[in-house]
């Protein structure tokens, strides 16, 4: 029926029908000849939880490109058995089992490297089983077992108080497990507690609900753990509870009344023994002294009365002690009954609180169940939407295949046009290459000319720099000679002034009487020498200013020339700047010397 419906569809082409027929025939042949396959391998089992995504491994050894091969993923126990089909670069999902629709996929990138692993989304309990990966081209198959499990967290509740032992009864319940787990109770040290048998109920959805009850007594920590574990899927869930000391009921104090009753019985026995012993003693004395009794009737009567009085006293004392013991026992009973009532009240309060908490937890569980039902309905709606989307996806794939065929024709046409354009562009490229080579040769010639000109300009700039340096050296030598001449002039003037001073001193020694005339003459001479010195000073300053101006002009010219040839004369510029600084320092030294000469003249005049 499937084949007839497939061939009757108007949209599917003849080629696709032939391809599908070929794949179906191959798969049938592989199913018939399954026992003759040579390369059968088995992968280790894969464990997954309900709702998780899982990858079922399958690899080609040695690795090879499997995109163009035929690949079958299936489960022999299902009808139809196909989980996923791959045919030469395309997914064939027409005969896929309905329970796997929209949940399986293969990666083309991984297929190129020989990785045939199947990705299964949103795992269900029904997915557990043995999967078969088969490649007909190389007659290889591999099997892998998928173990699906379900887990949930346990909940601990207080069931009540054991009135015999005074311990607290705890219940542990955990729904939604698969496979069936085991329940363990642990104390704070991790030791397993002895508990009742585990109750297990399997629901309509195939999931197990487990429960266990344990009676715990007061410990140092009062911490207890309920552990639910499933070893086949390696999953454990735990819940912890801490019990306060108020939860534990103290056992009734029966020892005190027992002790009092034992003491009372012992006292009675002692009194009876004493009375019997004394009575026997009296009887033996009476037998031995029958003869003496007649003579001692009075003494015996008195002794008897005394003994009776003592017996009465002993009886009275014993009765009093008995009454006291009874009163004490009644008081202890009253105290015990009061404590018992208080404990009963506390236990009733605790039970009421626990019932309230239980009702709250029941309400919360109802809410959770309602929410889970809502989520289930939403999930069902989403699954329906996904199915619709998958159907739309199939339609889109069909339209895309048609478009791909059209695009293939267009691609061939475009490739032909592209090849023609490439030929034209290659011809243009050859012509442009020839033109570029000619221009390149011209540019190389121009570049060689420019390099020659640059070398010539560099040589000329070096010659100019050498000439400038020679001129600077000459100016420095001239300024040094002028400085030496000025110094000689100053030295001569100082020597002349010293000689004149000596002559004046001699004249003063000779002519003390004509001091006024000598003073006037000296003053005149001093005025003349002062004027001459000032004129010489002014001349020296003018010469210094001229030399400074000339050096500044030379400096400016040098800087202008050096700015033109900055790249080739950085070191020479630094040298010239150092020389100019030396000139300035020399001029400053000359100024200092002139100021010192002025000071000497002033001192001389003051002297």
C-alpha positions in Angstrom: 0.0 0.0 0.0 2.8 2.4 0.8 4.5 1.7 -2.6 1.2 2.2 -4.4 0.4 5.5 -2.5 4.0 6.6 -3.2 3.7 6.0 -7.0 0.3 7.6 -7.2 1.4 10.9 -5.7 1.4 13.4 -8.5 4.1 15.6 -7.1 6.9 13.0 -6.9 9.0 12.5 -10.0 9.9 9.2 -11.7 13.6 9.5 -10.7 12.8 9.9 -7.1 10.5 6.9 -7.2 13.2 4.8 -8.8 15.7 5.9 -6.1 13.3 5.0 -3.4 12.6 1.6 -5.0 16.3 0.9 -5.1 16.8 1.8 -1.4 13.8 -0.3 -0.3 15.1 -3.3 -2.4 18.6 -2.9 -0.8 17.1 -2.7 2.7 15.0 -5.8 2.1 18.1 -7.6 0.8 20.1 -6.5 3.9 17.3 -7.8 6.1 17.3 -11.2 4.3 21.0 -11.5 4.3 21.5 -10.0 7.8 23.0 -13.2 9.1 25.7 -13.2 6.3 27.2 -9.8 7.3 30.8 -10.1 8.2 31.6 -6.9 10.2 29.3 -6.9 13.2 30.4 -4.8 16.2 28.8 -3.9 19.5 29.2 -0.6 21.3 28.9 -0.2 25.1 25.4 0.6 26.4 24.3 4.2 26.4 22.3 5.4 29.5 20.0 8.4 29.3 17.2 10.0 31.4 13.7 10.7 30.1 13.6 14.1 28.3 17.3 14.2 27.6 19.1 14.3 24.2 21.4 11.3 23.5 23.9 10.3 20.8 24.0 6.7 19.7 27.6 6.0 18.5 28.5 4.3 15.2 31.9 4.7 13.4 33.5 3.5 10.2 36.9 1.9 10.7 39.0 3.0 8.9 37.3 6.4 8.7 35.8 7.2 5.2 33.4 9.7 3.7 29.9 8.3 4.2 27.8 11.1 2.7 27.3 9.3 -0.6 26.5 5.9 1.1 23.3 4.3 2.3 22.8 4.2 6.0 20.1 2.5 8.1 19.4 3.1 11.8 16.7 0.7 13.0 15.2 -1.5 15.8 14.3 -5.1 14.6 11.5 -5.5 17.2 9.5 -2.4 15.8 7.1 -2.2 12.9 8.2 -0.4 10.8 11.7 -1.0 12.1 13.3 2.1 10.5 14.4 4.8 13.0 16.3 6.9 10.4 17.3 6.3 6.8 20.1 8.1 4.8 20.4 7.7 1.1 23.4 9.3 -0.8 23.3 12.7 0.9 19.5 12.9 1.7 17.2 11.9 4.6 14.5 9.3 3.6 11.9 9.5 6.3 8.8 8.3 4.5 9.0 4.8 6.1 10.2 6.1 9.5 8.6 4.7 12.7 6.0 7.3 13.8 7.3 7.4 17.4 10.6 8.8 16.1 9.3 11.6 13.9 11.0 14.9 14.4 13.4 13.4 17.0 16.3 11.9 14.9 19.1 13.6 12.9 22.5 12.9 11.3 25.4 15.4 10.8 26.8 15.8 7.3 30.0 17.2 8.7 30.5 14.1 10.9 29.5 11.7 8.0 32.4 13.2 5.9 34.8 11.8 8.6 33.1 8.4 9.0 31.0 9.3 12.1 27.5 7.7 11.6 26.3 8.6 15.1 22.5 9.2 15.5 21.2 12.1 17.6 18.0 11.2 19.4 16.1 14.1 21.0 13.7 14.1 24.0 14.2 10.4 25.0 11.1 8.4 26.0 10.8 5.2 28.1 9.7 3.4 24.9 13.0 4.3 23.2 14.9 1.8 25.4 16.2 -1.2 23.4 18.8 -2.4 20.9 19.6 -0.1 17.9 21.2 -1.4 14.7 23.5 0.8 12.5 23.9 -0.8 9.1 25.9 0.3 5.9 25.0 -2.0 2.9 27.8 -0.8 0.7 30.5 -2.2 2.9 28.3 -4.8 4.6 29.1 -3.5 8.1 26.7 -3.3 11.0 27.0 -2.1 14.7 24.6 -2.5 17.6 24.2 -0.3 20.6 21.8 -0.7 23.6 20.0 2.3 24.9 18.9 2.2 28.6 16.4 4.9 29.4 15.8 5.8 33.0 13.6 8.2 35.0 14.4 9.7 38.4 12.8 12.1 40.9 13.8 13.5 44.3 12.4 11.8 47.4 10.2 13.5 50.0 10.5 12.7 53.8 7.4 13.2 56.0 6.8 12.5 59.8 4.3 9.7 60.1 3.9 9.9 63.9 5.5 8.8 67.2 6.0 5.3 68.5 4.5 5.3 72.0 6.3 2.1 73.1 9.9 3.2 72.2 9.3 7.0 72.1 10.9 7.2 68.6 9.7 9.1 65.6 8.3 7.3 62.5 9.5 8.7 59.1 8.1 8.1 55.7 10.1 8.5 52.4 8.2 8.5 49.1 9.6 9.1 45.6 7.5 8.8 42.4 8.6 8.6 38.8 11.4 6.1 38.7 12.5 3.6 36.0 13.8 0.9 36.4 12.7 0.0 39.9 15.1 1.5 42.5 16.0 0.6 46.1 15.5 2.8 49.2 18.0 3.1 52.0 17.9 5.0 55.3 21.1 6.4 56.7 22.1 8.2 59.9 24.4 11.2 60.2 27.5 8.9 60.2 26.4 7.2 57.0 25.4 3.9 58.6 22.4 2.0 57.1 19.4 1.9 59.4 17.1 -1.1 59.7 13.7 -0.2 58.1 10.6 -1.9 56.9 10.2 -3.4 53.5 10.2 -1.1 50.5 6.8 -0.6 48.9 6.8 -0.3 45.1 3.9 0.5 42.8 4.1 0.6 39.0 1.9 3.3 37.4 0.1 3.3 34.0 2.9 5.3 32.5 5.4 2.5 33.4 7.1 4.5 36.2 7.6 3.2 39.7 6.6 4.9 42.9 8.6 3.7 45.9 8.1 4.2 49.6 9.7 3.2 52.9 9.1 3.7 56.7 11.6 3.8 59.5 11.4 4.5 63.3 14.4 6.5 64.5 15.5 7.2 68.1 17.2 10.2 69.6 20.9 10.6 68.6 23.5 13.3 69.0 22.9 15.0 65.7 19.3 13.8 64.9 20.1 14.0 61.1 18.7 11.3 58.9 18.9 10.7 55.1 16.6 8.8 52.7 18.6 7.6 49.6 16.8 6.3 46.5 19.3 4.7 44.1 19.2 2.8 40.7 22.5 1.1 40.0 21.9 0.1 36.4 21.5 3.7 35.3 24.0 5.0 38.0 21.5 7.5 39.5 20.9 8.4 43.2 18.7 11.0 44.8 18.7 12.0 48.5 16.5 13.8 51.0 17.6 15.0 54.5 15.6 15.8 57.6 16.6 17.2 61.0 14.5 16.3 64.1 14.5 18.5 67.2 14.6 16.9 70.6 11.0 18.0 71.3 9.7 15.4 68.7 10.9 12.5 70.9 8.5 11.3 73.7 10.2 10.2 76.9 9.2 6.6 77.9 7.0 6.2 81.1 9.0 5.9 84.4 7.9 2.5 85.7 11.1 1.9 87.8 10.1 4.1 90.8 6.8 2.4 91.8 8.5 -1.0 91.2 11.3 0.0 93.6 8.7 1.2 96.2 6.7 -2.0 96.0 9.8 -4.2 96.3 10.9 -2.3 99.4 7.4 -2.5 100.9 7.4 -6.3 100.3 10.8 -6.7 101.9 9.8 -4.8 105.0 6.7 -7.0 105.4 8.8 -10.1 105.0 11.3 -8.9 107.5 8.6 -8.1 110.1 6.9 -11.5 109.6 10.3 -13.3 109.9 11.1 -11.4 113.1 7.6 -12.2 114.6 7.9 -15.9 113.6 11.5 -16.1 114.9 10.5 -14.6 118.2 7.4 -16.8 118.4 9.5 -19.9 117.9 12.0 -18.7 120.4 9.1 -18.2 122.9 7.8 -21.7 122.2 11.2 -23.3 122.7 11.7 -21.4 125.9 8.3 -22.5 127.1 9.0 -26.1 126.3 12.4 -25.9 128.0 11.1 -24.1 131.0 7.8 -25.6 131.6 8.8 -26.3 135.1 10.1 -22.8 135.5 7.0 -21.3 133.9 4.8 -22.1 136.8 7.2 -20.2 139.1 7.6 -17.4 136.6 4.1 -16.8 135.4 4.2 -13.2 136.3 7.5 -12.6 134.5 6.3 -14.5 131.4 3.1 -12.5 131.3 5.0 -9.3 131.5 7.4 -10.4 128.8 4.5 -11.5 126.7 2.8 -8.2 127.1 6.1 -6.5 126.2 6.5 -8.7 123.2 2.9 -8.1 122.1 3.5 -4.4 122.6 6.7 -4.6 120.5 4.8 -6.6 117.8 2.1 -4.0 117.8 4.7 -1.3 117.5 6.4 -3.1 114.6 3.1 -3.6 112.9 2.2 0.1 113.4 5.6 1.1 112.1 5.2 -1.2 109.1 1.7 0.1 108.5 3.0 3.7 108.7 5.9 2.9 106.3 3.4 1.2 104.0 1.1 4.3 104.1 4.1 6.6 103.4 5.2 4.3 100.6 1.7 4.4 99.2 1.5 8.1 99.5 4.9 8.5 97.7 3.8 6.0 95.0 0.6 8.0 94.6 2.5 11.2 94.3 4.9 9.7 91.8 1.9 8.3 89.9 0.3 11.7 90.0 3.6 13.4 88.7 3.9 10.7 86.1 0.3 11.1 85.0 0.8 14.9 84.8 4.0 14.5 82.8 2.2 12.0 80.6 -0.7 14.4 80.0 1.8 17.1 79.2 3.6 14.8 76.8 0.3 13.7 75.3 -0.7 17.4 74.8 2.7 18.1 73.2 2.4 15.0 71.0 -1.2 16.1 70.0 0.1 19.5 69.1 2.9 18.0 67.1 0.5 15.7 65.4 -1.8 18.7 64.6 1.1 20.6 63.2 2.3 17.6 61.3 -1.2 17.1 59.9 -1.3 20.8 58.9 2.1 20.5 57.2 0.9 17.3 55.6 -2.2 19.1 54.3 0.0 21.9 53.0 2.3 19.4 51.3 -0.7 17.6 49.8 -2.0 21.0 48.5 1.5 21.7 47.1 1.6 18.2 45.5 -1.8 18.8 44.0 -0.6 22.1 42.6 2.5 20.3 41.3 0.3 17.7 39.7 -1.9 20.4 38.2 1.2 22.2 36.9 2.6 18.9 35.5 -0.8 18.3 33.8 -0.6 21.8 32.3 3.0 21.2 31.2 1.9 17.8 29.7 -0.9 19.5 27.8 1.5 22.2 26.7 4.0 19.6 25.6 1.3 17.8 23.7 0.3 21.0 22.0 4.0 21.6 21.2 4.3 18.1 19.8 1.3 18.7 17.6 2.8 22.0 16.4 6.1 20.2 15.8 4.3 17.6 13.8 2.7 20.3 11.8 6.0 22.0 11.3 7.6 18.7 10.2 4.8 18.2 7.6 5.4 21.8 6.5 9.1 21.1 6.5 8.6 18.1 4.2 6.5 20.2 1.8 9.2 22.9 1.9 11.9 20.2 1.2 10.0 19.1 -1.8 9.7 22.7 -3.1 13.3 23.2 -2.2 14.3 20.1 -4.3 12.5 21.5 -7.3 14.1 24.9 -6.8 17.5 23.2 -6.4 17.0 21.4 -9.7 16.1 24.8 -11.3 19.1 26.4 -9.7 21.3 23.6 -11.0 20.2 24.4 -14.6 20.8 28.1 -13.9 24.2 27.2 -12.3 25.3 25.4 -15.5 24.3 28.4 -17.6 26.0 30.8 -15.3 29.2 28.7 -15.3 29.3 28.8 -19.1 28.8 32.6 -19.0 31.4 32.9 -16.3 33.9 30.9 -18.3 33.4 33.2 -21.3 33.9 36.2 -19.1 37.0 34.7 -17.6 38.5 34.2 -21.1 37.8 37.9 -22.0 39.2 39.0 -18.6 42.3 36.9 -19.2 42.9 38.5 -22.5 42.5 42.0 -21.0 44.7 40.9 -18.2 47.5 40.0 -20.6 47.3 43.3 -22.4 47.3 45.2 -19.1 50.3 43.2 -18.0 52.3 44.2 -21.1 51.4 47.9 -20.5 52.3 47.6 -16.9 55.7 46.1 -17.7 56.4 49.0 -20.1 55.4 51.6 -17.5 57.5 49.7 -14.9 60.6 50.0 -17.1 60.0 53.7 -17.5 59.6 54.2 -13.8 62.8 52.2 -13.1 64.8 54.6 -15.4 63.3 57.6 -13.7 64.1 56.2 -10.4 67.8 55.7 -11.3 67.9 59.3 -12.5 66.4 60.6 -9.3 68.9 58.6 -7.2 71.8 60.1 -9.2 70.4 63.6 -8.6 69.9 63.0 -4.9 73.5 61.7 -4.6 74.8 64.9 -6.3 72.7 67.1 -4.1 74.0 65.3 -1.0 77.6 65.8 -2.2 77.0 69.5 -2.8 75.3 69.9 0.7 78.4 68.2 2.3 80.7 70.6 0.5 78.6 73.6 1.6 78.7 72.3 5.2 82.5 72.0 5.1 82.8 75.6 3.8 80.5 76.8 6.5 82.6 75.1 9.1 85.8 76.7 7.7 84.1 80.1 7.9 83.0 79.5 11.4 86.5 78.5 12.4 87.9 81.6 10.8 85.4 83.9 12.7 86.2 82.1 15.9 90.0 82.7 15.4 89.3 86.4 14.6 87.2 86.9 17.7 89.9 85.2 19.8 92.6 87.6 18.4 90.4 90.6 19.1 89.8 89.3 22.7 93.6 88.9 23.2 94.2 92.4 21.9 91.5 93.8 24.2 93.0 92.0 27.2 96.5 93.3 26.3 95.0 96.9 26.1 93.4 96.5 29.5 96.5 95.1 31.1 98.5 98.0 29.7 96.0 100.5 31.0 96.1 98.8 34.4 99.9 98.9 34.4 99.9 102.6 33.4 97.4 103.4 36.1 99.6 101.6 38.6 102.6 103.6 37.5 100.7 106.8 37.7 99.5 105.9 41.2 103.1 105.3 42.2 104.2 108.6 40.8 101.4 110.3 42.6 102.3 108.7 45.9 105.9 110.0 45.4 104.7 113.4 44.6 102.5 113.4 47.7 105.4 112.3 49.9 107.6 115.1 48.5 105.0 117.8 48.5 103.0 117.6 51.7 102.7 121.3 52.0 101.3 121.7 48.5 98.6 119.0 49.1 95.8 121.1 47.8 97.4 121.7 44.5 98.5 118.1 44.2 95.0 117.0 45.0 93.6 119.2 42.4 96.1 117.9 39.9 95.4 114.4 40.9 91.7 114.9 40.5 92.2 116.4 37.1 94.4 113.5 36.1 91.9 111.0 37.6 89.1 112.7 35.7 91.1 112.4 32.5 92.0 108.8 33.2 88.4 108.1 34.0 87.3 109.6 30.7 89.9 107.7 28.8 88.9 104.5 30.6 85.2 105.1 29.8 86.0 105.8 26.2 88.1 102.6 26.0 85.2 100.7 27.8 82.7 102.1 25.3 84.9 101.1 22.4 85.3 97.6 23.8 81.5 97.3 24.3 80.9 98.4 20.7 83.4 95.9 19.4 81.8 93.2 21.5 78.3 94.1 20.2 79.6 94.0 16.7 81.2 90.6 17.2 78.0 89.4 18.8 75.8 90.7 16.0 78.1 89.1 13.4 78.1 85.8 15.3 74.3 85.9 15.6 74.1 86.6 11.8 76.4 83.8 11.2 74.3 81.6 13.5 71.1 82.6 11.7 72.6 81.9 8.3 74.0 78.6 9.5 70.6 77.6 10.9 68.9 78.5 7.6 71.4 76.4 5.7 71.1 73.6 8.2 67.3 73.6 8.0 67.6 72.9 4.3 69.7 69.8 4.9 68.3 68.5 8.2 68.2 64.8 7.2 71.9 64.6 6.3 73.4 67.0 8.9 72.0 66.4 12.3 75.4 65.7 13.9 76.9 68.8 12.2 74.1 71.0 13.5 74.7 69.8 17.0 78.4 70.6 16.6 77.6 74.1 15.3 75.2 74.7 18.2 77.9 73.7 20.6 80.3 76.2 19.0 77.7 79.0 19.2 77.2 78.2 22.8 80.9 78.4 23.4 80.9 81.9 21.8 78.2 83.0 24.1 80.0 81.7 27.1 83.2 83.4 25.9 81.3 86.7 25.5 79.8 86.3 28.9 83.3 85.7 30.3 84.5 88.9 28.6 81.6 90.8 30.2 82.7 89.4 33.5 86.2 90.5 32.9 85.2 94.0 32.0 83.0 94.2 35.1 86.0 93.0 37.2 88.1 95.8 35.5 85.5 98.3 36.5 85.5 97.1 40.0 89.3 97.4 40.1 89.2 101.0 38.8 86.6 101.9 41.4 88.7 100.4 44.1 91.7 102.2 42.8 89.8 105.5 42.8 88.4 104.9 46.3 92.0 104.2 47.4 
